[in-house]
């Protein structure tokens, strides 16, 4: 059976030729949630940025496949139209563009048709935002303009709700959130998974893992995935730290 998403022996370099990620492979099926953990500087953000086609990084070896189609060399906007989504650590502000308008235009670009009128789409998105326990007031504000860190994270989840990608790569969606907000984000992610979305997320926060029920956990060190397992692996890291996971644990893809 064809997998939803495959990263096959991915190696990533920066523009100056520095190798940041080496020989990383994983497979994500529909509705699965994969968590990537690891010490700072291990290549987590570089990996998911490269998978989305960030121009700062180049996949020099390996392939990425979405529903069996090779997207390794296509530009990021095409990856987005095919159903990939990236929530970066530091999303840019878009002056003069409200969040609701941005999501509506993004849907038009992806699906190529207007399923609902702009007003009905707004009403639907507003209600879905309220149902998720997120701030509907963000819909009428310019994207990330004067947003707090927590508001930016909420805005990214609202985009997920509005766009419904096949697979989302989320870079620390819990950063800067209080306990209640983390629970709301976790609930929203679980709801979207039930609707068919797959998720790959980076986190350092144990509280989020209580809400999202990961399918698989990957540990990255020095640009490699050195160990993969279930939720118990995350619990081990949270109890013991990364220094106790060493070369004897390495799993070869």
Backbone as a ProteinNet text record, in pm:
[ID]
protein_1_A
[PRIMARY]
XXXXXXXXXXXXXXXXXXXXXXXXXXXXXXXXXXXXXXXXXXXXXXXXXXXXXXXXXXXXXXXXXXXXXXXXXXXXXXXXXXXXXXXXXXXXXXXXXXXXXXXXXXXXXXXXXXXXXXXXXXXXXXXXXXXXXXXXXXXXXXXXXXXXXXXXXXXXXXXXXXXXXXXXXXXXXXXXXXXXXXXXXXXXXXXXXXXXXXXXXXXXXXXXXXXXXXXXXXXXXXXXXXXXXXXXXXXXXXXXXXXXXXXXXXXXX
[TERTIARY]
84	0	88	49	127.1	119.3	233.4	237	200.5	152.2	119	244.6	345.4	466.7	588.5	693.5	819.3	936.3	1021.6	1151.7	1253.3	1323.1	1410	1556.1	1630.1	1774.4	1809.1	1742.3	1756.9	1885.4	1964.6	2079.6	2062.1	2091.8	2064.6	2189.9	2215.3	2327	2277.7	2353.7	2325.9	2392.7	2369.4	2424.1	2576.6	2640.6	2787.2	2844.2	2757.1	2803.4	2813.6	2767.4	2772.1	2663.8	2702.3	2607.4	2544.7	2412.9	2342.5	2264.8	2207.4	2127.2	2185.1	2195.5	2254.9	2171.7	2132.4	2075.6	1955.4	1860.6	1741.7	1626	1563.1	1449.1	1337.1	1214.8	1098	976.3	873.9	750.6	633.1	545.9	427.9	302.7	214.8	89.3	-22.2	-136	-250.1	-290.9	-314.3	-359.6	-251.8	-129.7	-23.9	34.8	94.1	167.1	305.2	406.4	545.1	606	674.4	740.7	891.1	955.7	1101.5	1156.1	1241.1	1303.5	1455	1523.6	1669.3	1726.7	1853.9	1917	1922.3	1939.8	1952.3	2069.2	2048.4	2153.7	2165	2065.8	2074	2020.7	1961.1	1916.1	1767.1	1689.3	1544.4	1476.5	1501.5	1438.4	1487.7	1615.6	1670.3	1601.3	1578.4	1515	1376.7	1289.5	1152.2	1145.6	1236.5	1240.9	1279.9	1377.7	1420.9	1311.7	1239	1130.3	1023.5	1006.1	907.1	963.9	1096.3	1156	1211.1	1246	1302.2	1427.1	1437.2	1550.3	1685.7	1688.2	1815.1	1883.8	1804.8	1857.6	1836.4	1928.4	1920.4	1926.8	1831.9	1838.3	1937.7	2053.1	2161	2158.9	2090.8	2076	1938.9	1881	1754.7	1634.4	1516	1391	1283	1185.8	1062.8	946.9	859.2	745.2	616.6	520.9	387.9	287.8	220.5	127.4	194.9	322.2	397.8	460.1	433.6	487.7	612.9	716.5	844.4	835.3	847.5	841.4	975.9	1082.5	1213.4	1261.4	1235.5	1291.6	1188.3	1062.2	960.8	963.7	923.7	928	828.2	850.2	766.4	619	587	445.2	372.3	444.7	382.9	363.7	460.6	445.4	322.4	303.3	187.4	57.1	54.5	-66.6	-96.5	7.9	-10.9	-57.8	-51	-102	-1.2	116.9	215.4	203.4	235.2	221.6	336.3	395.2	501.7	464.9	472.5	459.4	597.9	663.5	801.2	807.1	926.6	945.7	915	954.7	940.4	868.4	736.4	663	665	670.4	676.3	540.8	544.4	421.6	385.5	256.4	206.5	117.7	175.1	100.3	-11.3	-129.7	-241.1	-316.1	-280.7	-348.4	-402.2	-534.2	-589.9	-571.2	-573.3	-555.7	-666.6	-790.1	-902.2	-884	-842.9	-821.8	-707.4	-601.4	-485.9	-527	-603.5	-645.8	-738.9	-828.8	-921.2	-845.2	-747	-668.9	-582.2	-530.4	-449.2	-533	-657.7	-746.8	-774	-796.1	-819.3	-697.8	-578.4	-456.1	-437.3	-474	-453.4	-558.9	-685.5	-792.7	-840.9	-806.7	-839.9	-986.2	-1064.6	-1206.4	-1258.3	-1367.9	-1429.5	-1544.3	-1518.1	-1622.1	-1735.3	-1699.7	-1795.9	-1770.7	-1869.4	-1848	-1752.1	-1683.8	-1591.5	-1659.1	-1785.3	-1854.9	-1884.6	-1932.2	-1960.8	-1832.3	-1723.8	-1595.6	-1549.7	-1567.1	-1529.6	-1611.3	-1742	-1827.9	-1788.8	-1759.4	-1720.4	-1588.2	-1491	-1361	-1373.3	-1453.8	-1473.3	-1532.1	-1631.8	-1694.5	-1596	-1518.3	-1419.2	-1313	-1277.1	-1179.6	-1234.8	-1359.5	-1425.1	-1434.8	-1473.9	-1487.6	-1355	-1244.6	-1112.1	-1062	-1139.9	-1099.1	-993.1	-979.1	-879.4	-945.4	-864.7	-916.9	-964.3	-1096.8	-1150.4	-1112.9	-1074	-1033.2	-910.6	-829.2	-709.9	-745.1	-862.9	-902.1	-908.8	-939.3	-956.2	-831.4	-724.3	-599.2	-502.6	-412	-313.1	-221.8	-185.2	-112.8	15.5	18.3	136.2	182.2	107.1	148	116.4	219.1	206.7	145.9	158.7	112.1	214.2	165.2	254	299.6	397.3	443.2	330.8	248.6	136.3	32.9	7.6	-88.9	-39.4	91.6	146.3	122.5	140.5	118.9	-29.1	-117.7	-260.3	-294.8	-235.7	-263.4	-221.4	-111	-66.6	-166.7	-220.8	-320.1	-448.5	-486.5	-605	-583.4	-461.5	-432.1	-447.7	-401.8	-419.5	-566.7	-646.6	-790.8	-851.5	-809.9	-868.4	-822.3	-698.1	-641.4	-654.1	-654.7	-668.6	-567.1	-435.7	-334.1	-332.7	-265.5	-248.6	-150.2	-41.5	60	112.5	126.8	174.9	303.5	401.4	527	524	523.5	505.5	630.6	691.1	814.8	781.1	779.7	751.3	620.9	507.2	379.2	336	404.5	370.9	459.3	555.6	650.2	577.9	602.2	545.8	401.7	344.4	204.5	192.9	84.6	59.9	-4.3	-25.9	-73.1	-207.1	-298.7	-430.7	-421.9	-336.6	-321.1	-258	-163	-102.2	-209.4	-299.3	-407.2	-498.4	-528	-613.7	-546	-417.3	-342.8	-340.4	-315.1	-314.9	-448.9	-556.3	-691.9	-717.9	-676.1	-696.6	-620.8	-497.9	-417.5	-484.9	-534.9	-601.6	-728.8	-803.7	-925	-892.1	-786.3	-746.6	-695.9	-629.7	-585.4	-704.9	-807.3	-927.7	-992	-971.9	-1026.5	-935.4	-818.1	-731.6	-595.2	-565.5	-436.7	-327.9	-207.8	-90.6	-2.7	74.1	153.1	292.8	392.5	528.6	561.8	588.2	613.3	740.9	801.3	917.3	870	913.1	876.5	983.3	990.9	1074.3	988.1	855.1	764.9	688.1	709	638.8	488.5	441.3	296.9	221.2	279.7	209.9	190.8	289.8	282.2	168.1	122.9	9.9	-121	-122.8	-247.4	-255.4	-143.2	-143.5	-126.2	-96.9	-86.4	0.6	132.3	218.7	218.9	223.5	236	378.8	473.2	614.3	696.6	805.1	896	1034.3	1097.1	1231.8	1325.6	1444	1545.8	1655.3	1683.5	1790.1	1910.4	2028.1	2154.5	2251.4	2315.7	2420	2372.5	2248.4	2196.4	2144.7	2142.7	2095	1976	1884.4	1787.1	1856.9	1883.6	1960.2	1870.8	1744.5	1655.8	1511.6	1428.1	1285.2	1208.8	1096.3	1015.6	879.8	811.5	680.1	686.5	571.6	562.2	657.6	687	776.3	916.8	956.3	1087	1091.2	982.4	974.7	978.9	910.3	909.3	1049.3	1123.2	1260.3	1348.3	1334.2	1414.6	1382.4	1253.5	1213.5	1263.9	1282.3	1332.2	1484.8	1550.5	1694.9	1776	1711.8	1785.1	1843.8	1904.7	1958.4	2095.6	2167.9	2306.1	2313.7	2203	2202.9	2167.4	2131.7	2106.8	2232.7	2300.1	2431.3	2438.4	2559.9	2581.8	2531.1	2526.9	2481.3	2332.8	2262.3	2118.5	2085	2183.1	2156.1	2082.9	1976.3	1903.6	1934.4	1972.9	2001.6	1875.8	1847.7	1728.8	1746.7
-119.6	0	125.3	225.4	348	431.2	476.2	558.4	702.2	776.2	916.1	998.3	983.4	1064.6	980.9	998.2	928.7	1025.9	1026.6	1091.5	979.2	973.4	859.2	903	869.5	894.6	1040.6	1131.8	1274.7	1329.8	1399.8	1476	1621	1713.5	1855.4	1937.8	2033.5	2126.3	2269.6	2359.7	2502.4	2555.8	2685.1	2745.9	2742.8	2743	2741.4	2599.4	2500.3	2362.5	2285	2342.8	2272.7	2164.4	2043.4	1931.9	1935	1956.8	1968.6	1842.1	1779	1657.4	1549.5	1426.9	1317.6	1190.2	1139.2	1005.8	982.4	1074.9	1063.4	1003.6	902.6	837.2	816.4	839.7	801.3	801.1	728.4	714.8	754.2	838.9	883.8	839.5	769.4	725.8	824.3	810.2	897.9	893.4	1010.7	1031.5	1007.2	974.5	952.9	1084.7	1079.7	1194.1	1146.8	1204.5	1174	1292.4	1264	1366.6	1355.3	1467.9	1472.1	1548.8	1482.7	1544	1537.1	1618.2	1616.3	1743.2	1741.1	1861.3	1973.5	2095.6	2210.3	2189.6	2226.9	2213.9	2076.3	1991.2	1854.9	1842.6	1949.3	1947.4	1933.7	1941.4	1920	2024.6	2151.9	2259.7	2259.6	2236.3	2228.4	2118.8	2003.8	1891.7	1927.7	1975.9	2000.8	2121.4	2217.4	2331.6	2284.6	2196.2	2143.1	2058.4	1982.2	1900.8	1988.4	2109.2	2201.2	2284.6	2276.9	2348.9	2485.6	2509.2	2638.9	2666.3	2786.4	2815.1	2821.4	2830.8	2836.7	2700.2	2595	2459.5	2381.9	2290.2	2208.9	2061.5	1984.9	1839.9	1789.6	1745.2	1704.5	1554.1	1480.5	1336.3	1295.1	1194	1139.8	1197.6	1152.6	1194.1	1215.8	1303.1	1313.4	1277.8	1194	1147.4	1178	1238.5	1263.1	1186.4	1090.5	1002	938.2	903.7	835.9	925.5	1057.1	1150.8	1218.5	1223	1281.3	1434	1497.4	1643.9	1704.2	1627.2	1669.2	1800.2	1822.7	1940.7	2046.8	2026.4	2126.2	2240.9	2361.8	2477.1	2462.5	2535.9	2520.3	2547.5	2642.4	2672.1	2555.3	2476.6	2357.7	2250.6	2237.2	2141.9	2178.5	2308.6	2354	2320.4	2343.2	2312.8	2163.4	2081.9	1936.7	1886.1	1974.3	1933.4	1930.6	1994	2003.7	2140.5	2145.3	2268.8	2275.4	2393.5	2414.5	2530	2504.9	2610.8	2638	2746.5	2772.8	2828.1	2830.4	2887.5	3036.9	3105.9	3251.8	3293.9	3280.7	3316.8	3467.4	3509.3	3652.7	3720.1	3851.2	3931.4	3975.1	3985	4029.3	4151.4	4269.5	4393	4404.9	4444.6	4468.5	4344.5	4226.2	4101.7	4035.7	4030	3966.9	3815.6	3752.9	3608.5	3537.6	3585.2	3522.3	3533.2	3651.3	3670.8	3583.8	3575.6	3493.8	3347.5	3295	3155.6	3134.3	3228.2	3216.6	3213.1	3302.7	3306.1	3181.5	3133.3	3011.1	2891.3	2885.3	2777.1	2785.5	2906.5	2923.9	2878.3	2914	2875.5	2724.3	2660.5	2516.1	2437.1	2471.5	2390.9	2441.3	2566.3	2617.2	2647.4	2648.2	2679.6	2735.9	2803.1	2863	2773.4	2693.8	2602.7	2679.2	2789.1	2872.4	3017.7	3101.4	3245	3292.7	3405.9	3456.1	3472.4	3518.8	3538.2	3405.3	3307.5	3176	3107.6	3124.9	3068.1	3131.5	3262.3	3331.1	3278.2	3265	3215.5	3074.4	2990	2852.6	2848.5	2929.2	2932.7	2990	3092.5	3153.1	3051.6	2977.1	2879.8	2767.5	2723.4	2618.3	2667.1	2794	2853.2	2856.9	2897.1	2900.8	2759.9	2664.3	2525.6	2469.5	2517.8	2472	2544.7	2642.1	2716.4	2820.2	2859.5	2958.5	3094.4	3198.4	3334.8	3371.9	3388.1	3426.7	3569.6	3650.9	3788.9	3794.4	3689.7	3686.7	3686.9	3637.6	3630	3767.7	3870.7	4005.9	4091.9	4033.1	4106.4	4066.4	4158.4	4128.1	4015	3928.4	3805.7	3835.9	3791.7	3800.5	3941.8	4041.5	4179.6	4215.7	4244.5	4275.1	4159.7	4037.6	3919.9	3885.3	3840.5	3783.2	3646.1	3586.6	3453.5	3351.8	3359.7	3267.1	3287.8	3414	3443	3390.7	3398.7	3344.2	3193.7	3124.4	2979.8	2948.1	3026	3006.9	3030	3134	3166	3052.4	2986.4	2872.9	2757.9	2733.1	2626.7	2663.4	2790.9	2835.2	2813.2	2838.7	2810.7	2662.3	2577.5	2433.3	2397.9	2455.6	2428.9	2473.7	2591.3	2646	2578.4	2531.1	2476.1	2324.5	2256	2110.8	2039.5	2060.2	1993.8	1843.3	1772.2	1628.3	1599.3	1678.7	1660.2	1795.9	1813.4	1939.6	1916.3	2003.8	2002.5	2122.3	2094.5	2198.3	2210	2326.8	2350	2415.5	2336	2380.7	2461.5	2399.1	2471	2508.2	2453.7	2480.8	2587.1	2639.1	2736.3	2863.8	2907.8	3033.3	3025.7	2905.3	2890.5	2849.7	2896.9	2850.9	2712.5	2654.6	2517	2498.4	2592.8	2581.2	2591.8	2682.1	2699.5	2575.8	2512.8	2389	2281.8	2273.7	2175	2202	2329.4	2363.3	2329.3	2358.3	2325	2173.9	2100.5	1955	1900.7	1955.5	1912.6	1939.7	2058.1	2093.1	1998	1964	1870.7	1734.3	1686.2	1556.1	1557.3	1666.4	1677.9	1672.7	1743.5	1744.5	1607.6	1535.7	1400	1308.7	1322.1	1240.5	1266	1387.8	1423.1	1380.2	1321.6	1267	1328.4	1435.5	1502.1	1425.9	1424.2	1368.8	1484.1	1458.3	1564.6	1514.3	1598.9	1578.9	1703.2	1685.1	1804.6	1791.5	1907.9	1920.8	1978.4	1919.2	1974	1940.8	2026	1998.9	1993.7	2007.8	2025.2	1897.9	1838.6	1714.9	1730.6	1851	1870.2	1851.3	1889.1	1871.8	1724.4	1642.9	1500.3	1431.3	1488.9	1432.2	1447.7	1542	1574.8	1524.3	1480.7	1452.2	1305.7	1218.5	1073.7	1041.6	1061.6	1037.3	892.2	873.7	740.6	690.4	781.3	744.4	865	835.3	939.4	912	1017	1006.3	1097.1	1047.2	1126.7	1162.3	1292.3	1338.9	1384.7	1349.1	1398	1416.9	1531.3	1557.6	1528.3	1565.2	1551.7	1415.5	1321.6	1185.8	1153.1	1071.2	1007.7	885	889	780.4	674.7	709.4	613	651	551.9	572.8	474.1	517.9	430.5	491.6	442.3	492.7	601.5	627	733	709.4	582.4	551.4	607.3	626.3	684.4	829.9	903.6	1042.7	1048.4	956	953.7	924.9	838	807.9	931.5	1004.6	1126.1	1228.3	1244.2	1343.3	1307.7	1178.8	1134.9	1137	1095.6	1074	1180.5	1255.7	1348.6	1278.9	1356.6	1303.1	1238.2	1277	1228.4	1077.6	1019.7	874.9	794.8	866	800.1	818.4	710.5	720.6	629.8	614.6	542.7	398.2	336.9	197.1	186.9	301.1	300.9	320.9	353	394.8	285.2	327.9	239.8	281.1	190	222.1	201.9	300.9	292.2	187.9
0	0	0	-74.9	-88.5	38.7	87.6	207.9	174.3	275.7	253.8	227.4	314.1	301.6	334.4	253.5	278.2	264.3	364.8	353.9	340.8	227.3	197.6	191.1	296.9	304.1	271.2	340.9	316.6	379.2	296.9	344.9	300.9	392.4	368	393.1	301.7	317.7	309.8	372.7	361.6	235.7	208.5	87.4	84.5	201.2	204.9	207.1	186.5	174.7	304.3	414.3	542.6	547.5	579.9	590.2	729.5	734.5	862.1	894.8	792.9	809.6	720.2	772.1	695.1	704.3	587.8	574.1	666.2	663.6	748.9	669.8	727	663.2	764.5	722.1	801.6	709.7	749.9	672.1	760.4	708.2	781.9	706.5	776.6	717	752.4	688.2	712.5	859.2	915.5	1053.1	1157.9	1115.8	1213.2	1262.3	1382.1	1436	1477.7	1414.8	1447.2	1521	1629	1708.8	1688.8	1661	1650.2	1769.3	1844.6	1961.4	1945.7	2023.4	2017.5	2075.6	2113.2	2168.7	2065.7	2114.6	2025.1	1929	1802.5	1703.5	1641.3	1664.3	1611	1468.4	1415	1276.5	1257	1363.2	1355	1266.5	1295.9	1219.2	1074.8	1055.3	919.8	839.8	903.1	834.4	783.9	870.9	824.9	731.3	748.8	655.7	516.1	509.4	379.5	315.8	395.3	341	276.2	328.9	272.7	158.1	135.6	23.6	56.5	182.7	222.3	138.9	78.4	-11.5	57.3	189.4	261.2	265.1	241.9	253.5	124	95.3	-25.7	11.2	-41.4	-26.5	-130.3	-84.4	-175.1	-202.2	-117.7	-137.5	-86.4	-150	-103.6	-176.2	-135.4	-198.1	-93.5	-128.2	-50.5	-143.1	-93.7	-171.1	-95.9	-164.2	-109.1	-193.1	-130.6	-201.6	-322.8	-306.5	-411.2	-514.9	-510.4	-609	-554.9	-636.8	-597.6	-601.9	-484.5	-475	-435.4	-448.5	-397.8	-457.4	-582.9	-650.1	-685.4	-649.9	-685.6	-584.6	-624.9	-533.9	-419.5	-310.4	-191.2	-215.4	-304.8	-327.9	-392.4	-472.8	-532.1	-425.7	-337.2	-226.3	-142.4	-119.5	-42.3	-114.7	-245	-321.9	-323.7	-312.9	-310.7	-174.6	-72	58.4	170.7	153.5	260.9	328.7	456.5	534.6	633.5	647.8	745.5	837.2	967.3	1066.8	1123.7	1082	1125	1266.5	1322.2	1455.8	1457.5	1351.5	1348.4	1219.8	1214.2	1092.4	1068.2	941.9	911.1	927.1	944.7	948.8	807.2	780.6	650.4	670.9	652.3	672.8	569.2	614.2	523.2	479.2	533.8	496.4	623	636.2	754.6	747.6	863.2	868.8	792.3	806.3	735	583.7	535.8	392.9	342.5	421.6	383.5	364.9	460	452.1	333.1	308.6	194.8	62.2	47.7	-76	-91.3	21	16.2	-26.9	18.5	-23.7	-173.8	-223	-366.3	-446.3	-397.2	-467.4	-466.4	-356.7	-346.8	-424.3	-404.7	-461.7	-597.8	-631.2	-763.1	-785.3	-678	-692.4	-561.2	-568.8	-451	-405.9	-300.4	-253.3	-185.4	-117.8	-47.8	-84	-64.1	-82	25.7	3.6	106.6	242.5	243.9	370.7	438.9	360.2	419.1	464.8	388.8	429.5	560.8	572.9	696	814	793.4	901.8	943.9	845.1	873.8	950.7	906.1	972.4	1112.8	1127.8	1259.9	1357.1	1312.8	1401.3	1436.9	1339.5	1365.6	1462.9	1452.3	1544.4	1686.5	1698.7	1830.3	1888.3	1804.5	1849.9	1901.8	1844.6	1886.7	2011.2	2059.6	2178	2149.7	2023.1	1984.6	1965.3	1955.9	1950.5	1810.2	1794.8	1663.7	1627.4	1727.3	1700.1	1609.6	1610.5	1525.8	1377.7	1342.8	1201.4	1136.6	1215	1160.4	1175.1	1226.7	1239.9	1128.9	1095.7	992.6	1038.5	946.8	979.3	1056.4	1183.1	1270.7	1301.6	1261	1287.1	1432.2	1508.8	1651.3	1730.2	1679.9	1753.1	1861.5	1974.7	2074.7	2025.6	2095.3	2056.5	2060.4	2165	2176.2	2067.4	2029.9	1922.7	1788.6	1765.6	1641	1632.9	1745.3	1747.3	1724.6	1784.7	1760.7	1613.7	1555.1	1415.3	1322.9	1355.8	1274.4	1282.2	1401.2	1415.1	1342.5	1345.6	1270.8	1120.9	1072.7	931.8	901	991.3	972.6	961.1	1050	1049	916.9	869.7	747.7	620.3	618.7	495.4	485.4	599.9	598.5	511.1	534.4	451.5	475	384.1	402.8	515.3	519.1	622.3	665.8	796.9	852.2	929.7	907.9	981.9	1077.6	1206.4	1306.8	1392.6	1391.8	1466.8	1600	1704.6	1840.4	1848	1813.2	1817	1958.4	2058.9	2198.1	2261.3	2188	2244.4	2286.6	2408.7	2456.8	2501.5	2504.5	2543	2689.6	2755.4	2891.4	2887.8	3003.9	3012.9	2942	2960.4	2898.6	2746.7	2698.6	2553.8	2490.5	2559.4	2509.6	2494.4	2591.6	2584.6	2465.4	2438.1	2324.3	2192	2182.6	2061.1	2040.6	2149	2139.4	2094.6	2149.4	2111.3	1964.2	1916.9	1775.8	1684.5	1722.1	1641.7	1635.7	1748.7	1751	1666.5	1670.3	1589.1	1440.7	1400.1	1259.6	1216.3	1305.8	1272	1247	1328.2	1309.2	1173.7	1122	991.2	876.3	910.3	806.5	792	867.8	854.4	929.6	873.4	940	988.6	1093.8	1156.1	1189.4	1162.1	1211.3	1292.2	1420.8	1501.7	1583.2	1603.8	1690	1822.7	1932	2062.1	2164.8	2267.7	2384.5	2509.9	2491.2	2604.1	2634.5	2750.9	2783.1	2792.7	2828.2	2845	2714.5	2600.9	2473.5	2441.2	2472.3	2440	2512.6	2623.4	2696.1	2618.6	2523.2	2454.3	2310.6	2252	2108.2	2070.4	2165.6	2140.9	2019.5	2028	1912.3	1867.7	1735.4	1677.6	1689	1664	1667.7	1712.5	1783	1830.5	1772.5	1717.7	1661	1740.2	1771.1	1839	1739	1724.6	1636.3	1717.2	1668.2	1722.5	1606.9	1603.9	1504	1362.3	1331.9	1196.2	1158.4	1252.7	1225.5	1315	1264.7	1353.7	1411.6	1541	1602.3	1665.8	1690.8	1754.2	1727.5	1700	1680.5	1767.3	1816.6	1900.9	1925.3	2027.5	2062	2167.6	2228.6	2328.7	2444.8	2471.5	2582.9	2561.6	2434.3	2405.8	2450.5	2423.7	2469.6	2621.4	2686.1	2831.7	2886.4	2817.4	2858.8	2849.1	2737.7	2719.7	2827.3	2857.8	2956.4	3095.7	3120.9	3251	3257.5	3147.7	3151.2	3077.8	2985.7	2902.2	2780.5	2691.6	2565.9	2582	2684.3	2696.3	2719.9	2765.4	2789.3	2664.3	2556.9	2428.7	2345.2	2315	2251	2129.3	2078.4	1953.3	1958.1	2077.3	2085.9	2059.5	2063.4	2036.8	1891.1	1808.6	1671.1	1592.6	1524.9	1435.3	1292.6	1212	1071.4	989.3	900.8	816.1	709.3
[MASK]
+++++++++++++++++++++++++++++++++++++++++++++++++++++++++++++++++++++++++++++++++++++++++++++++++++++++++++++++++++++++++++++++++++++++++++++++++++++++++++++++++++++++++++++++++++++++++++++++++++++++++++++++++++++++++++++++++++++++++++++++++++++++++++++

